[in-house]
Structure formats: C-alpha cells, structure tokens
Amino acid sequence: MGRNTKSRAIAYAVVLHLMVLLVLVSSTGMESNPSPSLAPTVPIIKAHAVAQTDLDKQVKRRQEAVAKNRREAEKKAAEAEKTRRD
C-alpha cells in the first residue's frame, strides 16, 4: 500500500507541474511582434545656457544684499539698545 501511494503522489506531482507549465507557456503569448509601448509625453522645456561668470555675479550680489541686511539689523539693534539704556 505504501509503494502504490508514493507512485500515485509522484504521478500527481508530474501532472500538476505539466499543467502549470502549460498555463505559463500559453499565458505568455509568445508573440513575435510585441506591441510598441507608448512613451509618456514630457513637456518640452525651453532652456538656455548661462555663463559661469553671470552666476558668480548673481551670487556675489545676493551675498552683498544679505551682508547689507545683517549690518542694518545690527545697526537697528545697537540703536535700540542705546535708546533703552538712555
């Protein structure tokens, strides 16, 4: 009885694997002409080149503006401290 059960289990396993293989092969389609995939539409960006010297000038202007604002804030704080002491 044990040998017959093992043989039957092996036969079922082989049949099951063949069925799974058949389903996998038939579901993949195996088409020789795959459908072309549509590329996503990306908006075109109009750009232009910028010289490094122009960027450096802009960075310098921003740094000077920040320094100027800092000096003005320190000046106002000093004046406020002076008026508070008086």
Order of alpha helices (4+ residues) and beta strands (2+ residues): alpha-alpha
